[in-house]
Amino acid sequence: MSDRPALVFEEQRYSLERLDALTDGLATGLAKHGVRAGERVALMASNRPEFVLAVRAVWRLGAAIVLLSPSWRRAEIEHALAVTEPAHAVGDQDALAELLPMWHLDEPIGAGEGPFPTPDPHADALLVFSSGTTGLPKAARHTRASFGAAVGHWRDALGLTAADRVQITTPPSHILGLLNIVTALETGAWMRLHRRFDLELMLRSIETDRITVEMAVAPIALAIAAHPTLESFDLSSLRYIMWGATPVTASVAETVTRRTGVGWVPAYGASELPVIACNPLEGARLDSVGRAVPGVRLRVVSLESGVPVGPGETGEIQARAESLMAGYLPAEATADAFDDGWYRTGDVGNLDADGWLRLTDRVKEMVKVRGFQVAPAEVEGVLHAHPAVADCAVFGLPDTADGEVLVAAVVTSTQVDPAELVAWVGERLASYKRPRRIELVEEIPRLPSGKVLRRVLKERYGRTSDD
């Protein structure tokens, strides 16, 4: 039996053999509590090794995991349970135990007593909630086959091997966190799981654990770029930092590279299709999320007509792949997600003649000012480049004269006149892309994945010249 660690958590070390034995033991315990193949099991837990064991144990039984974020409040949990109707629950959160009988992850794990059912590749394995930036979240259904394909795509895109060392700082309850965990385990890479995100601990772990591949979403990237003593950490073991979940802000990425010498590999995915595109590991570009990974087909269609457009033309990005979800819950939401078999990402962008994909914004987040379509991400990119801006988010509000107006919520690192920020944008973009108003705020509301909650900003700052 090999003692080589596959998972490290604080001072605990788990070999793959130990993980397998504990997985079998937990699966046996869950089976005795009634979990059967084809059923759904809600999982709501903090970052801990037992989270990993629970996912693997439920899959060992041929059941499906319903991922719930431990940060959710009662109303959010009730919505998720109503949509997915799990028969069982596993976790360590009282909020879930109050709503569904729950196997607590502090329970001791006994010996495994197989055999376990043969996996059905077409059966549901995972239900993960979409970000819900524009409304109540939907659950994306992944089969064993579709999620397995996504793991293969991710391993190949990242060039991950058993020689790599990674750490998990993004929430495992999010598709990216779980994808990283499963890919690392199946690849044989060394992996550290953190109890929670802590920037100092993350940077120190890169140095002491000799991490080779780091994953980052927008809040993590911003925190790294702003760290006052970033240069004091030895990050030389890193092959690259992967940036996903939100579009790359070039100024932030370039700041980190300038200060550390470590380059970025932008990638693009979604809960519904975990791996869509990725940059090459050598020669990555910050102006693109990369090319479609092998096994994924992409096209761009007109926002007005839905007809495919040519290279360089902007429209909605659509995709097909074996790693695509089987559909949504509630099921009636599925039809709107597809166009003749193509998954409608809801993202706006363009593909050039060489297959490089660029994102500009979300379809539902595009702002129409005086008849002109404005991508908030474009304006945010300009604001981010201002030396006083630490973080920002741009959104639209209704306006009688202009249809909609742009408002920017801005977190500053030093004192700045809002008028200066408006002028900064005006000097670099067309006049209709200038924010009508700048709101100086303490923080930008974001999901754990880094996506901006624009609907929260609209509700919070929803006054215009009409009011």
N, C-alpha and C positions, 0 to 999 in steps of 0.2 A: 504494500500500500504506500503510495507516494504521500509525503508530508508537504509537498510544495503548496503554498497557499494559493487558493483561487479567489478567496474573498477575505479582506481584512477590515475589521471594524474596531476602532480604538485599539485596545490591546489584544483583542480576540483574533484568532487566525483559523480559517476553515480551508482544509484541502477539498478538492472536488469529491473525493471518496467520502469525507465526513458530511459534506453537503448532501450527497446522494442518500446516505444512511438516514440523516435527519429528515430529508424530504419524504422518504418512504415511511418513517415513523409518524410524521405529521399526517400524511395521506391516510395511513391506517386509522389514526385517531379521528380524522374527519369522516371517514367511511363509517365508523362505528356510530357517529352522530348523524348519519343519514345522508351524507353527500353522495350523489350518484352521477354517473356519466350523463351528459346532456343538460344538467342543471346549471343554474347560475349562482355564483357565490360572491357576495359583496365583500370587498377588501378595503378597509380604511385603517391605515396604520402609519405610525411615524417611521422615519428612516432607521431601519435596524435590520440585522440579518434575517430575523424571522419574517420580514416582509418578503424577502427573496424565497425563503422556504415555503411560505404560504402560496405564492404564485406557482411554484414548481409542484407543490403537493396537489393543488386543485387540478392542474393540468395532468398530473399523474393519474388522477381519477377520471379523466375524460370530461371534466366539468369546465365551465367558463368563468373567468375572473371578471367582476365588475369593479373597475378601479374608481375609488372615491378619494378625493383630496382630504387629508386630515385638517386642512384649514377651513373646510366648509362649515357653515352654520346649519342649524336644524332645517330651515326651509329649503336649502340647497340639497341636503341629504334626502329629505322627503321627496323632492322632485326627481332625484336620481333613482330612488327606489321605485317610485311610481312608474317611471319610464321603463325600467329594466326588469322589475318584478323578480329579484333574486329569491331563492328558496332558503338560503343560508347566509351567514355572515361570519367573517374572520377579521380580527384586528385588535387594536388596543385603545380605541376611542369610545368613551362613554356615550357620546352623542349617537353613535351607531347602535350601541347595545340597548339604548332606550327605545329603539324603533324596531329591532330585529334580534332574535336570540343569536348571540355572538360567541364563537370560540375565541377566547382571549389568548393572545400570543404569549402571555406569561405562563400559560399552562405548560407543565413538563411534557416533553415528547418521548413517547415510548419506542419500542422496537417496531420495525416494519414487518408487516405480515401480508406480503403479496400472495398470489400474483395480482397485478393490476390490469385493467382493461386495455386492449389494443387501441391506440389512438386512432380516431377517425379524422383524416386530414380535412374533411369538409365540414366538420362540426365547429361551432363557435368556440374560440379559445379566449377571446378578450373583448370586453366592451369598455371603450375609453371615451370619455366625454370631450366633445369639441369645445373650443375655447369659449364660446358663448359671448363674443365681443358685441354682438348685435341683438342678442335675445337669449331666451332660455337655452341652455346647452342640450345638444342631442348626443346620443350614444352611438359611436361608430362601432360596428360589429366586424371583428376580424376572426377569420377561421384559423385553424392551425396552419393550413397551407399558406394563407395570405401573410400572416405574421412571420412565418418561417421564411418566406420569400423576402420580406422586408429585412430580416436579420442578415440574410445573404447579401442583399444589396448594400447594406450599411458596412458590413465587414469588408467587402470589395472596394467600396468607395473610399473608405478610410485607410485601406492598405493595412488593416489590423492583423497582427499575427500573435502567436503565443509568446513572442519576445517583448510585446508591448506591456506597458504599465499605465493604468488609467485610474482616475478617481471619479466618483459619482457625487456631484454637488447639486445637480438639478433634481427636482423632486421625482422619486420613483413612480409616484402616482400620475405623472405626466408621460405622454407617449415617448418623449425623448429619453427621459430617465430610465424607463423600463427597457427601451430598445438598447440603450448602452449596457445595461446590466446583462440582458440575455445574450447580446452579441459578444461581450467580454467572456462570459462563461462558456459559450459554445466555441469560441476561438481559442480558449485556453490562456487568455491574457491574465495578468495579475491585476486585481481590482481592489481599491479602497472605497468603502462606503462611509460617508460622513453622516453624523446624526442630524446636522443642519448646516446651512451655508454659513461659512465664516471665512471672510476674505483672507485674514492673516493665516488661518490654519490651512487654507487651500494653497496659498503661496509657499508656506513652509513645507507642506507635504510634497509639492513638486520638487523642492530642494532635497528633502530627506529620503523620500521614496523613489526619487529619480523617475518621476512620471514622464512618459514619452508622448502622450496625446492628451490634451486638455480640451474639455468641452465648455462652451460659454454661450449664454443667452445675453440679451441686451443689458440687464442690470449688472450681471457679472462683468461684462466687458467695460461698462462705464466705471465700475468700482476699481477694476485693475488700472484703467487709464488714469484715474484720479489719485491713485495711491501715492502718498507723499514720499515714501522710501522704497518704491518699486525696484530701483536699481540695486538695493542691498540684498535681494534674493537671487540665488543661483538657479536660473531657469534653463540652463544650457542642455538639460536632458530632453527638453521638449522637441519633438519633430515639428510640431505645428500646434496652433490652437484652432479648433473647429468652431465656427460661428453658425448657429442655426436658430430656428423658431421665429426670428425677426430679421428684416433686411439689414445688411451690413451698413453701418455708418462709417464711411471711409476715414473721416477725421479721427474717430475713436480708435479704429484699428491701426491707423498709421502712427498714432501716439504711442500705443503699446509696443509696436514693432521698433519704433525709434528708441524707446527706453529699454527694451529687453533684447532686441535682435531676433525675436521669435516672430515668424510669419503666420498668417491666417489662411484657413481653408474654408471659405463660405460654402454652406450647403442649404438645401431647401427641402422641406417636407411638411406633412400635415398629419393630424390624427387619423384622417381617412386614408392617406397614402403616405406612410412614414418616411420614405426616401424617394424624392422626386428627381432632384438634380444635385450635383456636387462639383466643386472645382477640382482640377487635377492637383495632386499633391505637390508637384513641381510646377511652378509658374502660375499659381493661383492669382486671380484677378479680383479686386475689390469692387469692380463695377458690375459684377455678374454673380449670380448664385451658382454658376457653372453650367455644364451640359447635362442632359438627361442621363441618368445612370443606365448601364446596360439592363434591358428588361423593361424599361419605361419609355413609352412614346408620348410626345408632347405636340400640341398644336395651339395656335392662338386664333380666337374667333372675334369678329366684330362685336362691340358692345351694343350696337344698334340692330344689326341684322342677324347675328349669330353665324354668319358665313365665315369660313376660314380666311385669314388674311395672309399677306405675303411677308417675307423676311423684313424685319425692322419695323413692321406696322404694329401698333399697340392695340390690345384687346384683352379678352379674358383668357387666361391660361387653362387649358384642359389636358387631361392625362388619361392614359390606359396602362395597366400593369397587372401582373399576377399578384402583386402585393397590395392591390386595392381592396378596400373594405367590401364586405358582402352587402352592406346597406346600413341604414340608420334605425334606431328606435327613438321616437315612435316611427313605425314603418311608413306612415304617410309622408314623412319628410324625405324619403328616399328618391321619389320620382323627380323632384326638383333638383336633386344633386347630380343628375346624369343627363347628357345630351347625346342620344343615339349611342349609348355605351361608353361615352367619354365622361370622366368625372370632372365636374365643374368646380375648379378650385376656389372660385370667388376672388382670385387674385388678378390684378391687372399688370400686364407687362408685354414684352416682345421677345421674339426669337430672331437672332440674326442668321445670315446664310450659313454660318459655320456651326449653328446649334447652340450658341451661347444665349442663356436665358437671363433677362433682366426683369426685375420686379419694380413696379412703380407704386402700386397701392392695392387696396381691397376694393372690389366693385361697390360694395355698400358704403365704403368710406370716401369714395370720390366726392368732391365738392364741386357743385356747378355754380360758378360766379359769372354773372352777366352772360350766361350761355357757354362759358368756357369750362371744360373739365379740368379740375386742379387736383393733383395727387398730394395729399398731406405729407407723404414721405419725402417728396422733393423739397418742400418748404422746410421740413424738419432737418434735412441734410444740410441746408444752408445755415439754419440757426445753430446747429451743432458746431459748425465751423467757427462761430464767434467765440473769442477767448473767455467771455464771461458766462457762457451757457454750459451748465453741467448736464442738463437733461431737458427735453421738451416734447410736446405733443401738439399737433395741429388738428383742428376739427372744424366742421361747418355748422352754422346756425342759420335758420331761415331769416330772410330779409325781403321786405316788400319791393324795394327798388332793384336789388341785384339778384334776387332769387335766393342766394345764400351768400354769407360772408365768412371769411376765415378768421378764426380766433386761435391764438397760440398760448398754451400754458407752458411757462418756462421756469425751470429751477436754475438759479444763478450761483456761480461760485464766488463772484465779486459783485459789488454794487454796479448797476448799469441802468441807464434811463430807458424805459420801454420804447420811447421814440427812436432811440438809437438802433434798437433791434429791428424795428419796422423799416428804417432807412437801410439797414444792412441787407435785408431781404430785397428791398426795392432796387438796390444797386446791382443785384445779381440775377433777379428774375423779373418776368413781365409784371406790369403794374397790378394786374388782377390777381396775382399770386401773393401780394403783400397782405399780411394779417391786418384786419380792421382794428384788432385789439390784442394787447399782450396782457396776460394774467400772470403775475409773479406768484409762484406757488412753492410750498415746502417740498412736495414730491409729486411725481406723476403716478396716477393709479395704474397698476399693471397686474396682469396675471403672472403666476410663477414662471411661465414660459417667456415672459418679457413683453408680451403683446399689450399694447396700450388699450385701456378700457375707455374708448372714446365716448361711449354712451354715458358713462359716469361723469365725464367732463362736460358733456352737453347738458346733463341735468344740473350740474353744479354751477355752471357759468352761462346758463341759457338765457341771457338777456341780450337783446340786439337794439339797433336804433329804432325798431318798431315799438319797443316796450315803453 
